[in-house]
């Protein structure tokens, strides 16, 4: 084994291992919308499509308008437990 190969072989092996480890990270879920990113109906739909159970909290009472006319004040995904992913979405609508 040449001297050069002896020093660079471990580098190539460790680089390949790092690529295998990093690959799952690169294929993570696409970014989900945050507060104010889009209308409430689109935000709720995006989280439900990603497998979340959605809980809607109306900041100013149940609206008389469609959710597409409302906006999102906050999104809380920290309430998830075990395999059940729950998101709490605070929604406000025009009066």
C-alpha positions as CSV (number, residue, x, y, z in Angstrom):
1,X,0.0,0.0,0.0
2,X,1.5,3.3,-0.9
3,X,2.1,6.0,1.7
4,X,-0.4,8.4,0.1
5,X,-3.1,5.8,0.0
6,X,-2.5,4.7,3.6
7,X,-3.1,8.3,4.8
8,X,-6.1,9.1,2.6
9,X,-8.0,5.8,2.7
10,X,-9.5,6.5,6.2
11,X,-10.5,10.0,5.1
12,X,-12.5,8.6,2.1
13,X,-14.1,6.0,4.3
14,X,-15.1,8.5,7.0
15,X,-16.5,10.9,4.3
16,X,-18.6,8.1,2.9
17,X,-20.0,7.2,6.3
18,X,-20.8,10.9,7.0
19,X,-22.7,11.1,3.7
20,X,-24.8,8.0,4.6
21,X,-25.6,9.4,8.0
22,X,-26.5,12.9,6.7
23,X,-28.7,11.5,3.9
24,X,-31.8,11.0,6.1
25,X,-31.5,14.5,7.4
26,X,-31.7,15.9,3.9
27,X,-34.9,14.1,3.2
28,X,-36.8,15.5,6.2
29,X,-40.4,16.7,6.0
30,X,-40.8,19.8,3.9
31,X,-41.2,23.0,5.8
32,X,-44.7,23.6,7.1
33,X,-46.2,27.1,7.2
34,X,-45.9,29.2,10.3
35,X,-48.1,31.9,11.6
36,X,-49.1,34.5,9.0
37,X,-47.5,32.6,6.1
38,X,-50.8,32.0,4.4
39,X,-54.5,31.9,5.1
40,X,-55.9,29.7,7.9
41,X,-57.5,27.1,5.6
42,X,-54.2,26.5,3.7
43,X,-52.2,26.3,6.9
44,X,-54.6,23.7,8.4
45,X,-54.7,21.7,5.2
46,X,-50.8,21.6,5.1
47,X,-50.6,20.3,8.6
48,X,-53.3,17.7,8.1
49,X,-51.6,16.5,4.9
50,X,-48.3,16.1,6.8
51,X,-50.1,13.7,9.2
52,X,-50.9,16.1,12.1
53,X,-54.1,16.1,14.1
54,X,-55.2,19.7,14.1
55,X,-56.9,21.6,16.9
56,X,-58.2,25.0,16.0
57,X,-58.4,27.7,18.7
58,X,-60.5,30.7,17.5
59,X,-59.1,33.9,19.1
60,X,-62.3,35.9,18.6
61,X,-65.0,33.3,18.6
62,X,-66.2,31.0,15.9
63,X,-66.3,32.9,12.6
64,X,-69.2,33.6,10.3
65,X,-66.7,33.6,7.3
66,X,-64.8,30.9,5.5
67,X,-61.4,29.9,7.0
68,X,-59.7,31.1,3.8
69,X,-60.6,34.6,4.9
70,X,-58.9,34.1,8.3
71,X,-55.3,34.2,9.4
72,X,-53.1,32.2,11.7
73,X,-51.7,34.0,14.9
74,X,-49.6,31.0,16.2
75,X,-48.8,27.4,15.5
76,X,-47.8,25.0,18.4
77,X,-46.5,21.6,17.4
78,X,-44.9,21.0,20.9
79,X,-48.0,19.2,22.1
80,X,-47.3,16.0,20.2
81,X,-47.1,12.8,22.3
82,X,-45.8,9.5,21.1
83,X,-46.9,8.6,17.6
84,X,-49.8,11.1,17.7
85,X,-48.7,14.4,16.2
86,X,-51.0,17.2,17.3
87,X,-50.8,20.9,16.2
88,X,-52.7,23.7,17.9
89,X,-53.4,26.5,15.5
90,X,-54.7,29.9,16.8
91,X,-56.9,31.5,14.2
92,X,-58.4,34.9,14.0
93,X,-61.0,36.1,11.5
94,X,-62.5,39.4,10.4
95,X,-65.7,40.4,12.3
